[in-house]
Amino acid sequence: MRIYVLIMAGGEGKRFWPLGRKSKPKQFLSLIGDRTMLRHTVDRVLPIVPIGNVLIVTVRRYAEQTLIQIPELPKQNLILEPVGKNTCACIALGAAHLSSVDPEAAMLVLPSDHAVGDEEAFNKAVMVGEKVLDTKLPSGASPLVMFGLKPKSPETGYGYIRSGELISKIDAHEVRMVSEFTEKPDIEKARSYLEEGGYYWNSGMFMWKAKRVLEEIKMTLAEWRTSLTELEEGIGGDGAEGAIENFYSTVEDGSIDKLLLEKSTDTVVIPVDYPWSDLGSWEALDVYLRRDASENVMLGDGISVDSSGCLVIGGDKPVGIVGLRNVIVVDTGDAILVLDKSKSQSVKELVEILEKEWSDVV
């Protein structure tokens, strides 16, 4: 059984406006250093798999940028979606490709835009995941593995996984059945989860056998069965493009979590504990970069007077802040964002307004 990595890189990332645009979404931004988030993601897995075992799924308009970022990626490993339909369709497409290449493929699924602060710990967890795939669950099936991050705070912006029965312990990592999913709880619930223990942030990172997840999709989502079977049969042949188009025209838009994993009785979680963020908003980036609650994080030329807890991202000119608390300022030359950190999720709403009146800056 060989490990392959499927990287999902088709998102638009509207919450990172004005740095992120339709033409340059989050995965192509350098948010935590000189490398882009996509480059970080690929580099993170190269110690455990060769580049020939890395597949990237994205929508057609980002194909060229993806190959510019990852020039060593074999062109046949760039899988193009006709339109974005969230993670379930993306993963099904990737699994169909993989199972046609290697029927025994182990499939590690990663978002292209997450930050991981300890890559050695990440890779060790992946190796545990590979071993878990040989486990037989009470149903007789191999597991669908999720990686759950130990929560550091009562975060309301993440989904939570509640762990259940212990299945095994591998290299000091527990493997437990998933007993419950909670999508973005309120602050009181999040605090109770932290106090009770046994709850983990849903990282959006998964591992399973490619053929296994295809079987589970066809069993759980009956309405996908025909077009997914046709997709599997068409992949690798002359009818591949038509099969992909037909598949995407018939399946619903939805996450793998909601459509599949929450319904399956074979979902397990491997709890992990390393610095991680999905970087889903400016506030999330601020939390990941920040070492002290009162400091100001300056990326580019910035000057602060009597200000604290601010994140400033400058362009080709200095940005000055005076008397501000917990504010984010982003200057990209053609647009400026001034944001209360607690309102980071509302940037998407702002972008939707800009699309109607200032479409040239989105």
C-alpha positions as CSV (number, residue, x, y, z in Angstrom):
1,M,0.0,0.0,0.0
2,R,1.5,3.3,-1.1
3,I,0.6,6.7,0.2
4,Y,-0.6,9.4,-2.2
5,V,-1.5,12.9,-1.3
6,L,-4.5,14.7,-2.7
7,I,-4.3,18.5,-2.2
8,M,-7.5,20.5,-2.6
9,A,-6.6,23.9,-4.1
10,G,-9.7,25.3,-5.7
11,G,-11.0,27.7,-3.1
12,E,-11.4,31.5,-3.6
13,G,-10.6,32.6,-0.1
14,K,-12.8,35.8,-0.1
15,R,-12.1,36.4,3.6
16,F,-8.5,37.5,2.8
17,W,-9.5,40.5,0.7
18,P,-7.8,42.8,-0.4
19,L,-4.6,40.6,-0.4
20,G,-6.6,37.7,-1.8
21,R,-8.5,38.1,-5.0
22,K,-10.4,35.9,-7.4
23,S,-7.3,35.9,-9.6
24,K,-5.1,35.1,-6.6
25,P,-6.9,33.2,-3.8
26,K,-5.4,32.2,-0.4
27,Q,-3.5,29.1,-1.6
28,F,-1.3,31.4,-3.8
29,L,-0.6,34.0,-1.0
30,S,2.5,34.1,1.1
31,L,0.9,34.6,4.5
32,I,3.4,32.9,6.9
33,G,6.7,33.5,5.2
34,D,8.2,33.7,1.7
35,R,6.5,30.6,0.3
36,T,2.9,30.4,-0.8
37,M,0.4,28.3,1.2
38,L,0.3,25.8,-1.6
39,R,4.1,25.6,-1.7
40,H,4.1,25.0,2.0
41,T,1.6,22.2,1.7
42,V,3.5,20.4,-1.0
43,D,6.9,20.8,0.8
44,R,5.4,19.5,4.0
45,V,4.6,16.1,2.5
46,L,7.7,15.6,0.3
47,P,9.7,14.0,3.2
48,I,7.2,11.1,3.1
49,V,6.1,10.8,-0.6
50,P,7.8,11.6,-3.9
51,I,6.3,14.4,-6.0
52,G,4.9,11.8,-8.4
53,N,2.6,10.7,-5.6
54,V,1.2,14.2,-5.1
55,L,-2.0,15.1,-6.9
56,I,-3.5,18.6,-6.8
57,V,-7.2,19.3,-7.6
58,T,-8.2,22.8,-8.6
59,V,-10.6,24.5,-10.9
60,R,-9.5,25.3,-14.5
61,R,-8.8,29.0,-14.0
62,Y,-6.1,28.2,-11.4
63,A,-4.3,25.5,-13.5
64,E,-1.6,27.8,-14.8
65,Q,-0.9,29.4,-11.4
66,T,-0.7,26.0,-9.8
67,L,1.9,24.7,-12.2
68,I,3.9,28.0,-11.8
69,Q,3.9,27.4,-8.0
70,I,4.7,23.7,-8.3
71,P,6.7,23.3,-11.6
72,E,7.9,19.9,-10.7
73,L,4.4,18.5,-10.4
74,P,3.8,15.9,-13.2
75,K,1.1,17.5,-15.5
76,Q,-1.0,14.4,-15.3
77,N,-1.2,14.9,-11.5
78,L,-3.0,18.2,-11.9
79,I,-6.7,17.3,-11.8
80,L,-9.1,20.0,-13.0
81,E,-12.7,20.5,-11.8
82,P,-15.1,22.2,-14.2
83,V,-16.5,24.1,-11.2
84,G,-15.9,24.1,-7.5
85,K,-18.5,21.9,-5.6
86,N,-16.9,21.8,-2.2
87,T,-14.8,18.9,-0.8
88,C,-17.0,15.8,-1.4
89,A,-17.0,16.1,-5.2
90,C,-13.3,17.1,-5.1
91,I,-12.3,14.0,-3.1
92,A,-14.5,11.6,-5.1
93,L,-12.8,12.9,-8.3
94,G,-9.3,12.5,-6.8
95,A,-10.1,9.0,-5.5
96,A,-11.4,7.9,-8.9
97,H,-8.1,9.1,-10.4
98,L,-6.0,7.4,-7.8
99,S,-7.9,4.0,-7.8
100,S,-7.4,3.9,-11.6
101,V,-3.6,4.3,-11.1
102,D,-3.2,2.2,-8.0
103,P,-6.1,0.1,-6.8
104,E,-4.4,-0.2,-3.4
105,A,-3.7,3.5,-2.9
106,A,-3.7,5.0,0.5
107,M,-5.0,8.6,0.1
108,L,-4.0,11.5,2.4
109,V,-6.3,14.4,1.8
110,L,-5.1,17.9,2.7
111,P,-6.4,21.5,2.2
112,S,-3.9,23.6,0.3
113,D,-4.0,26.6,2.6
114,H,-3.5,25.4,6.2
115,A,-0.6,26.3,8.5
116,V,1.2,23.5,10.4
117,G,3.8,24.6,12.9
118,D,5.5,21.2,13.5
119,E,6.0,19.3,10.3
120,E,7.8,16.4,11.9
121,A,4.9,15.8,14.3
122,F,2.5,16.1,11.3
123,N,4.4,13.5,9.3
124,K,4.5,11.1,12.3
125,A,0.7,11.3,12.5
126,V,0.4,10.5,8.8
127,M,2.5,7.4,9.3
128,V,0.2,6.4,12.1
129,G,-2.7,7.0,9.8
130,E,-1.3,4.6,7.2
131,K,-1.0,1.9,9.8
132,V,-4.6,2.5,10.9
133,L,-5.9,1.8,7.4
134,D,-5.0,-1.9,7.9
135,T,-7.3,-2.0,10.9
136,K,-10.5,-3.9,10.6
137,L,-13.4,-2.2,12.3
138,P,-16.4,-4.2,13.8
139,S,-18.2,-3.7,10.5
140,G,-15.4,-5.5,8.8
141,A,-14.4,-2.4,6.8
142,S,-11.2,-0.3,6.9
143,P,-11.6,3.0,8.7
144,L,-12.2,6.5,7.3
145,V,-9.6,8.5,9.3
146,M,-9.8,12.1,10.5
147,F,-7.1,14.0,12.2
148,G,-8.4,15.9,15.2
149,L,-6.4,18.8,16.7
150,K,-6.4,19.2,20.5
151,P,-8.2,22.5,21.1
152,K,-6.1,25.3,22.7
153,S,-9.0,27.6,23.3
154,P,-12.8,27.7,23.1
155,E,-12.8,28.4,19.4
156,T,-16.2,29.0,17.8
157,G,-15.0,29.1,14.2
158,Y,-14.1,25.4,14.0
159,G,-16.1,22.2,13.8
160,Y,-15.5,19.8,16.7
161,I,-15.2,16.0,16.7
162,R,-16.2,14.1,19.9
163,S,-14.1,11.0,20.3
164,G,-15.6,7.7,21.4
165,E,-14.4,4.1,21.9
166,L,-10.7,3.4,21.8
167,I,-9.9,1.2,18.8
168,S,-6.1,1.0,19.1
169,K,-3.0,2.8,20.2
170,I,-0.2,3.1,17.6
171,D,3.2,4.8,18.3
172,A,1.7,6.6,21.3
173,H,-1.2,7.9,19.2
174,E,-4.8,6.9,20.2
175,V,-7.2,5.9,17.5
176,R,-10.9,6.3,18.5
177,M,-14.3,6.0,16.9
178,V,-16.0,9.3,16.2
179,S,-19.1,9.6,18.3
180,E,-20.4,13.1,17.4
181,F,-19.8,16.1,15.1
182,T,-20.6,19.7,16.1
183,E,-20.3,22.5,13.6
184,K,-19.1,25.8,15.0
185,P,-20.6,25.8,18.5
186,D,-21.4,28.9,20.5
187,I,-18.8,30.1,23.1
188,E,-20.5,28.4,26.0
189,K,-20.5,25.0,24.3
190,A,-16.9,25.5,23.1
191,R,-15.8,26.2,26.7
192,S,-17.6,23.1,28.0
193,Y,-15.9,21.0,25.3
194,L,-12.5,22.3,26.4
195,E,-13.3,21.5,30.1
196,E,-14.8,18.1,29.5
197,G,-12.0,16.9,27.1
198,G,-12.4,14.3,24.4
199,Y,-13.3,16.9,21.8
200,Y,-11.0,17.9,18.9
201,W,-11.0,20.5,16.2
202,N,-11.9,19.1,12.8
203,S,-8.8,19.8,10.8
204,G,-10.2,19.0,7.4
205,M,-7.3,16.5,6.9
206,F,-8.3,12.9,6.2
207,M,-6.8,9.5,5.2
208,W,-8.3,6.4,3.7
209,K,-8.0,3.9,1.0
210,A,-9.1,5.4,-2.3
211,K,-11.3,2.5,-3.2
212,R,-12.8,2.4,0.3
213,V,-14.0,6.0,0.2
214,L,-15.5,5.5,-3.3
215,E,-17.4,2.5,-1.9
216,E,-18.6,4.5,1.1
217,I,-19.8,7.4,-1.1
218,K,-21.8,5.0,-3.4
219,M,-23.3,3.3,-0.4
220,T,-24.2,6.4,1.6
221,L,-25.1,8.8,-1.3
222,A,-27.4,6.7,-3.6
223,E,-28.0,9.6,-5.9
224,W,-24.3,9.8,-6.7
225,R,-23.9,6.1,-7.5
226,T,-24.6,6.1,-11.2
227,S,-22.5,9.2,-12.1
228,L,-19.7,8.2,-9.8
229,T,-19.5,4.7,-11.4
230,E,-19.4,6.3,-14.8
231,L,-16.7,8.6,-13.6
232,E,-14.6,5.7,-12.4
233,E,-15.1,3.9,-15.7
234,G,-14.3,7.0,-17.8
235,I,-11.1,8.1,-15.9
236,G,-8.0,7.5,-17.9
237,G,-9.8,7.0,-21.2
238,D,-11.0,9.1,-24.1
239,G,-14.2,9.8,-22.3
240,A,-12.7,11.2,-19.1
241,E,-13.6,14.8,-19.7
242,G,-17.2,14.0,-20.5
243,A,-17.4,11.8,-17.4
244,I,-16.1,14.5,-15.2
245,E,-18.5,17.1,-16.7
246,N,-21.4,14.8,-16.2
247,F,-20.4,14.0,-12.6
248,Y,-20.2,17.6,-11.6
249,S,-23.5,18.4,-13.3
250,T,-25.3,15.8,-11.3
251,V,-23.8,15.8,-7.8
252,E,-24.7,18.2,-5.0
253,D,-22.4,20.9,-3.5
254,G,-21.3,19.8,-0.1
255,S,-18.5,19.0,2.3
256,I,-17.2,15.4,2.8
257,D,-17.9,15.9,6.5
258,K,-21.6,16.7,6.1
259,L,-22.4,14.4,3.2
260,L,-20.4,11.4,4.2
261,L,-18.4,11.2,7.4
262,E,-21.2,12.3,9.8
263,K,-23.3,9.5,8.3
264,S,-20.7,6.8,8.3
265,T,-20.3,4.3,11.2
266,D,-16.7,3.7,10.2
267,T,-15.2,7.2,10.9
268,V,-12.3,7.3,13.4
269,V,-10.2,10.1,14.7
270,I,-6.5,10.3,15.5
271,P,-6.0,13.0,18.1
272,V,-2.9,15.1,17.3
273,D,-1.3,18.1,19.1
274,Y,0.8,20.5,17.2
275,P,0.5,24.2,16.1
276,W,-2.1,24.4,13.4
277,S,-4.5,26.9,11.9
278,D,-6.9,26.7,8.9
279,L,-6.1,30.4,8.4
280,G,-9.8,30.9,7.6
281,S,-9.8,34.7,8.3
282,W,-7.6,37.7,9.0
283,E,-8.2,37.1,12.7
284,A,-7.0,33.4,12.4
285,L,-3.8,34.6,10.7
286,D,-3.3,37.2,13.5
287,V,-3.7,34.4,16.2
288,Y,-1.2,32.2,14.4
289,L,1.4,34.9,14.0
290,R,1.0,36.5,17.4
291,R,3.3,35.6,20.3
292,D,1.9,38.2,22.7
293,A,-1.6,39.5,23.0
294,S,-0.5,43.2,23.2
295,E,2.2,43.3,20.6
296,N,1.7,44.7,17.1
297,V,2.5,42.3,14.2
298,M,4.0,44.4,11.3
299,L,4.5,42.8,7.9
300,G,6.0,45.4,5.7
301,D,6.8,49.0,6.8
302,G,4.7,49.9,9.8
303,I,4.9,52.5,12.6
304,S,2.8,52.2,15.8
305,V,2.1,54.9,18.4
306,D,0.0,53.9,21.5
307,S,-1.5,50.9,19.7
308,S,-1.7,47.2,20.7
309,G,-2.9,43.9,19.4
310,C,-2.9,45.1,15.8
311,L,-1.8,43.3,12.6
312,V,-0.6,45.6,9.9
313,I,0.3,44.5,6.4
314,G,1.8,47.2,4.3
315,G,2.6,47.6,0.6
316,D,5.3,49.9,-0.9
317,K,4.7,52.7,1.6
318,P,4.8,52.9,5.4
319,V,1.6,52.5,7.3
320,G,1.1,54.4,10.6
321,I,-1.4,53.5,13.3
322,V,-2.1,55.7,16.3
323,G,-4.2,54.8,19.4
324,L,-5.7,51.6,17.9
325,R,-6.6,48.3,19.7
326,N,-7.1,44.9,18.1
327,V,-7.4,46.3,14.5
328,I,-6.1,44.8,11.2
329,V,-4.9,47.1,8.5
330,V,-4.1,45.8,5.0
331,D,-2.7,48.0,2.3
332,T,-2.3,46.5,-1.2
333,G,-1.7,49.7,-3.2
334,D,-5.1,49.6,-5.0
335,A,-7.2,48.9,-1.9
336,I,-7.1,49.3,1.9
337,L,-8.9,47.3,4.5
338,V,-9.3,48.5,8.1
339,L,-10.9,45.8,10.2
340,D,-12.0,45.1,13.8
341,K,-10.4,41.7,14.4
342,S,-13.6,40.4,16.0
343,K,-15.5,41.1,12.7
344,S,-13.1,39.1,10.4
345,Q,-15.9,36.8,9.2
346,S,-17.7,39.8,7.7
347,V,-15.0,40.4,5.1
348,K,-16.8,37.9,2.9
349,E,-19.9,40.1,3.1
350,L,-17.8,43.1,2.2
351,V,-16.4,41.4,-0.9
352,E,-19.9,40.5,-2.0
353,I,-20.8,44.2,-1.9
354,L,-17.6,45.1,-3.7
355,E,-18.3,42.6,-6.5
356,K,-21.4,44.7,-7.4
357,E,-19.8,48.1,-7.2
358,W,-16.0,47.7,-7.5
359,S,-15.5,44.5,-9.3
360,D,-12.1,45.5,-10.6
361,V,-10.6,45.2,-7.0
362,V,-12.0,41.7,-6.2
